[in-house]
């Protein structure tokens, strides 16, 4: 019975359906974590909250590695990869994301973070010499216009530093994803736990030194539930799936999630978090999402046309040979 279940699971993991399920799960989880961060901030300061999250997430991943019998010594990734992920993907990224959410609606932070593909394009251009298309540049201008509409008009002017914090977090995450793509073949359960643990310990120490953590509020049921959700689902499971997907699909396809996650985050923030978005905010968000769509969709269409052209040439040559 157990052997049959193991074989069925192995067949599912190797199927295209598993990729679709993993992708959809990742998008849905990360679409809800923005509100989870907002809830946790009600009782835990931002730096300490991010630290608690990643310490717990690393422990969950270590347990998963033990369950799946991962040989941590044999699959040990380069230490520079762990250091880069600890600093940029889990450290700077989440410290600034949590900080931004102390003054901005969770949905708007998700929209601002949706600019990450542009940073991915930029770092990919520098690190792996990937070309940047005209549509990418046009999309970047549209998205920057959306950021300006959200942050530089009316009462939001005073919150500019938090908008900048969200954008720097997005850039940090973009760099980390490009760097990780170069080592995507590494074992996720050997790569992610030490990076999360290092970042978590560093953030926790910083939070305990520079922030006031109220033990009673930090250990309340609502606070513990929010941190547990962010650690187990938003970090351990989602980042494992993200790494697993990077081994199977292109960075461009992964980047398409930037179109869906902010939409889910805005909807969740409005429906479950009581967040209110004005016409200016929604217009700015539309510009950001539209710019990202223009940049990401165009290369996909171009690749599909190129494949169709190649297929037509092969078919024509085959017909001529007949």
C-alpha positions as CSV (number, residue, x, y, z in Angstrom):
1,X,0.0,0.0,0.0
2,X,2.7,2.4,1.0
3,X,4.8,1.5,-2.1
4,X,1.8,2.1,-4.3
5,X,1.2,5.5,-2.8
6,X,4.9,6.4,-3.2
7,X,4.8,5.4,-6.9
8,X,1.6,7.4,-7.5
9,X,3.1,10.5,-5.8
10,X,6.4,10.1,-7.9
11,X,4.3,9.9,-11.1
12,X,2.3,13.0,-10.1
13,X,5.5,15.0,-9.2
14,X,7.0,14.2,-12.6
15,X,3.8,15.3,-14.5
16,X,3.0,18.7,-16.0
17,X,0.0,18.9,-13.7
18,X,2.3,19.1,-10.7
19,X,4.0,22.2,-12.2
20,X,0.5,23.9,-12.6
21,X,-0.6,23.0,-9.1
22,X,2.7,24.2,-7.6
23,X,2.6,27.4,-9.5
24,X,-1.1,28.1,-8.6
25,X,-0.4,27.3,-4.9
26,X,2.6,29.6,-4.8
27,X,0.6,32.5,-6.3
28,X,-2.3,32.0,-4.0
29,X,-0.1,31.8,-0.9
30,X,1.9,34.8,-1.7
31,X,-1.2,36.7,-2.6
32,X,-2.4,36.3,1.0
33,X,0.8,36.8,2.9
34,X,0.7,40.6,2.6
35,X,-2.3,40.7,4.8
36,X,-0.7,38.2,7.1
37,X,2.2,40.6,7.6
38,X,-0.2,43.4,8.4
39,X,-1.8,41.3,11.1
40,X,1.5,40.3,12.6
41,X,2.6,43.9,12.7
42,X,-0.3,44.7,15.1
43,X,1.6,42.8,17.9
44,X,5.2,42.4,16.7
45,X,7.6,45.1,15.4
46,X,8.7,44.6,11.8
47,X,12.3,43.5,12.1
48,X,11.7,41.1,15.0
49,X,8.5,39.8,13.2
50,X,10.5,39.0,10.1
51,X,13.2,37.3,12.2
52,X,10.7,35.1,14.1
53,X,9.1,34.1,10.8
54,X,12.3,32.8,9.2
55,X,13.7,31.1,12.2
56,X,10.5,29.0,12.4
57,X,10.4,28.5,8.6
58,X,14.0,27.2,8.6
59,X,13.1,24.7,11.3
60,X,10.1,23.5,9.3
61,X,12.3,23.0,6.2
62,X,15.0,21.2,8.2
63,X,12.2,18.8,9.4
64,X,11.0,18.4,5.8
65,X,14.6,17.6,4.8
66,X,14.8,14.9,7.5
67,X,11.5,13.4,6.5
68,X,12.5,13.2,2.8
69,X,15.9,11.9,3.9
70,X,17.9,14.7,2.2
71,X,21.7,14.2,2.6
72,X,22.6,17.8,3.7
73,X,26.3,17.2,3.6
74,X,26.3,15.7,0.1
75,X,23.8,18.3,-1.3
76,X,25.4,21.3,0.5
77,X,25.2,24.3,-1.8
78,X,28.0,26.9,-2.2
79,X,28.2,29.1,0.8
80,X,28.2,32.3,-1.3
81,X,24.7,31.2,-2.5
82,X,23.5,30.8,1.1
83,X,25.0,34.2,2.0
84,X,23.4,36.0,-1.0
85,X,19.9,34.5,-0.2
86,X,20.2,35.2,3.5
87,X,21.1,38.8,2.8
88,X,19.0,39.7,-0.2
89,X,16.1,37.3,-0.4
90,X,15.3,36.9,3.3
91,X,17.1,39.8,5.0
92,X,16.9,43.1,3.3
93,X,13.9,42.1,1.3
94,X,11.6,41.2,4.2
95,X,13.0,43.8,6.7
96,X,12.0,46.6,4.2
97,X,8.7,44.9,3.2
98,X,7.6,44.6,6.9
99,X,8.7,48.2,7.4
100,X,6.7,49.4,4.4
101,X,3.6,47.7,5.7
102,X,3.8,49.7,8.9
103,X,2.5,52.7,7.0
104,X,1.1,51.4,3.7
105,X,-1.9,49.2,2.9
106,X,-0.8,45.6,2.4
107,X,-2.3,45.6,-1.1
108,X,-0.4,48.6,-2.2
109,X,2.9,47.2,-0.9
110,X,2.1,44.1,-3.0
111,X,1.6,46.2,-6.1
112,X,4.8,48.1,-5.5
113,X,6.6,44.8,-5.0
114,X,5.1,43.7,-8.4
115,X,7.8,45.8,-10.0
116,X,10.3,43.0,-9.3
117,X,10.3,41.7,-12.9
118,X,11.9,45.0,-14.0
119,X,14.7,44.5,-11.5
120,X,15.0,40.9,-12.7
121,X,15.4,42.1,-16.3
122,X,18.0,44.6,-15.2
123,X,20.1,42.2,-13.2
124,X,19.7,39.5,-15.8
125,X,21.1,42.0,-18.4
126,X,24.1,42.8,-16.2
127,X,24.8,39.3,-14.9
128,X,23.9,37.0,-17.8
129,X,23.8,39.6,-20.7
130,X,20.1,39.0,-21.5
131,X,18.8,41.7,-23.9
132,X,16.1,44.2,-22.8
133,X,13.3,44.7,-25.3
134,X,11.5,47.9,-26.2
135,X,8.3,46.7,-24.6
136,X,10.2,46.1,-21.4
137,X,11.3,49.7,-21.3
138,X,7.8,51.0,-22.2
139,X,6.3,48.8,-19.5
140,X,8.9,50.1,-17.0
141,X,7.9,53.6,-17.7
142,X,4.2,52.8,-17.2
143,X,4.9,51.0,-14.0
144,X,7.0,53.9,-12.7
145,X,4.1,56.2,-13.6
146,X,1.9,54.0,-11.5
147,X,4.3,54.2,-8.6
148,X,4.3,58.0,-8.9
149,X,0.5,58.2,-8.9
150,X,0.4,56.1,-5.8
151,X,3.2,57.8,-3.9
152,X,3.6,61.4,-5.1
153,X,0.1,62.8,-5.0
154,X,-2.0,64.2,-2.1
155,X,-1.6,62.7,1.3
156,X,0.7,59.9,0.3
157,X,3.6,62.3,-0.2
158,X,4.6,61.9,3.5
159,X,4.8,58.1,3.0
160,X,7.4,58.3,0.2
161,X,10.2,56.7,2.2
162,X,8.0,53.6,2.7
163,X,7.3,53.4,-1.0
164,X,11.0,53.6,-1.6
165,X,11.5,50.8,1.0
166,X,9.1,48.6,-0.8
167,X,10.9,49.2,-4.1
168,X,14.3,48.5,-2.6
169,X,12.8,45.2,-1.2
170,X,11.6,44.4,-4.7
171,X,15.1,45.1,-6.2
172,X,16.7,42.9,-3.5
173,X,14.3,40.0,-4.2
174,X,14.9,40.5,-8.0
175,X,18.6,40.2,-7.6
176,X,18.2,37.1,-5.3
177,X,16.0,35.3,-7.9
178,X,18.4,36.0,-10.7
179,X,21.3,34.7,-8.6
180,X,19.3,31.6,-7.5
181,X,18.4,30.8,-11.1
182,X,22.1,30.2,-11.8
183,X,22.1,27.6,-9.0
184,X,18.5,26.3,-9.5
185,X,19.8,22.7,-9.7
186,X,20.7,22.8,-6.0
187,X,18.6,20.9,-3.5
188,X,16.0,23.3,-2.1
189,X,15.9,21.6,1.3
190,X,19.6,22.0,1.6
191,X,19.8,25.5,0.3
192,X,16.8,27.4,1.8
193,X,17.0,26.3,5.5
194,X,20.5,27.6,6.4
195,X,19.8,30.9,4.4
196,X,16.5,31.4,6.3
197,X,18.1,30.5,9.6
198,X,21.0,33.0,9.2
199,X,18.6,35.8,8.1
200,X,16.1,34.9,10.9
201,X,18.7,35.0,13.6
202,X,20.2,38.3,12.3
203,X,16.8,40.0,12.0
204,X,15.7,38.7,15.4
205,X,18.8,40.1,17.1
206,X,18.4,43.4,15.4
207,X,14.7,43.5,16.4
208,X,15.4,42.7,20.0
209,X,18.2,45.3,20.2
210,X,16.5,48.2,18.3
211,X,12.8,47.5,18.7
212,X,10.5,47.1,21.7
213,X,9.0,43.6,21.7
214,X,6.1,43.1,24.1
215,X,6.2,39.4,25.1
216,X,2.5,39.3,26.0
217,X,1.4,40.8,22.7
218,X,3.9,38.8,20.7
219,X,2.6,35.5,22.1
220,X,-1.1,36.2,21.8
221,X,-3.1,33.7,19.8
222,X,-3.6,36.1,16.8
223,X,0.1,36.9,16.7
224,X,1.2,33.3,16.9
225,X,-1.3,32.3,14.2
226,X,-0.1,35.0,11.8
227,X,3.6,34.2,12.3
228,X,2.9,30.4,12.0
229,X,1.0,31.0,8.7
230,X,3.7,33.3,7.3
231,X,6.5,30.8,8.4
232,X,4.9,27.5,7.4
233,X,3.0,28.5,4.2
234,X,4.4,31.9,3.2
235,X,8.0,30.9,3.7
236,X,8.7,27.2,4.0
237,X,6.2,25.9,1.5
238,X,6.1,28.8,-0.9
239,X,9.9,29.2,-1.2
240,X,10.3,25.5,-1.6
241,X,7.8,25.5,-4.4
242,X,9.4,28.6,-5.9
243,X,12.9,26.9,-6.0
244,X,11.3,23.6,-7.3
245,X,9.6,25.5,-10.1
246,X,12.8,27.4,-11.1
247,X,14.2,23.9,-11.9
248,X,11.4,23.3,-14.3
249,X,10.2,26.6,-15.9
250,X,11.9,29.8,-17.1
251,X,12.4,32.8,-15.0
252,X,10.0,34.7,-17.3
253,X,7.2,32.3,-16.6
254,X,7.9,32.7,-12.9
255,X,7.8,36.4,-13.4
256,X,4.3,36.3,-14.6
257,X,3.2,35.6,-11.1
258,X,3.9,39.3,-10.5
259,X,0.7,40.1,-12.4
260,X,-1.5,37.9,-10.3
261,X,-0.1,38.2,-6.8
262,X,-0.9,42.0,-6.4
263,X,-4.4,41.5,-7.6
264,X,-5.0,38.8,-5.1
265,X,-3.4,40.9,-2.4
266,X,-5.5,43.9,-3.1
267,X,-8.7,41.8,-3.1
268,X,-7.7,40.1,0.2
269,X,-6.8,43.3,1.8
270,X,-10.1,44.9,0.9
271,X,-12.3,41.9,1.7
272,X,-10.6,40.5,4.8
273,X,-8.5,43.4,6.0
274,X,-10.9,46.2,5.6
275,X,-8.4,48.2,3.6
276,X,-9.8,51.1,1.5
277,X,-8.3,52.1,-1.8
278,X,-9.1,55.4,-3.5
279,X,-9.4,56.0,-7.3
280,X,-5.8,57.3,-7.3
281,X,-4.5,54.2,-5.7
282,X,-6.4,51.9,-8.0
283,X,-5.3,53.9,-11.1
284,X,-1.7,53.7,-10.0
285,X,-2.0,49.9,-9.3
286,X,-3.5,49.5,-12.8
287,X,-0.6,51.3,-14.4
288,X,1.9,49.1,-12.5
289,X,0.1,45.8,-13.4
290,X,-0.3,47.0,-17.0
291,X,3.4,47.9,-17.3
292,X,4.4,44.5,-15.9
293,X,2.0,42.7,-18.2
294,X,3.4,44.6,-21.3
295,X,6.9,43.6,-20.3
296,X,6.2,40.0,-19.5
297,X,3.6,39.1,-22.1
298,X,5.5,40.4,-25.2
299,X,8.5,38.1,-24.8
300,X,6.1,35.1,-24.3
301,X,4.2,36.0,-27.5
302,X,7.5,36.5,-29.4
303,X,8.8,33.1,-28.3
304,X,5.5,31.4,-29.3
305,X,5.7,33.1,-32.8
306,X,9.3,32.0,-33.1
307,X,8.3,28.4,-32.2
308,X,5.4,28.5,-34.7
309,X,7.7,29.8,-37.5
310,X,10.3,27.1,-36.8
311,X,7.5,24.4,-36.8
312,X,6.2,25.8,-40.1
313,X,9.7,25.6,-41.7
314,X,10.2,22.0,-40.4
315,X,6.8,21.0,-41.8
316,X,7.5,22.7,-45.1
317,X,10.8,20.9,-45.4
318,X,9.2,17.6,-44.5
319,X,6.5,18.1,-47.1
320,X,9.1,19.0,-49.7
321,X,11.0,15.8,-48.8
322,X,7.9,13.7,-49.3
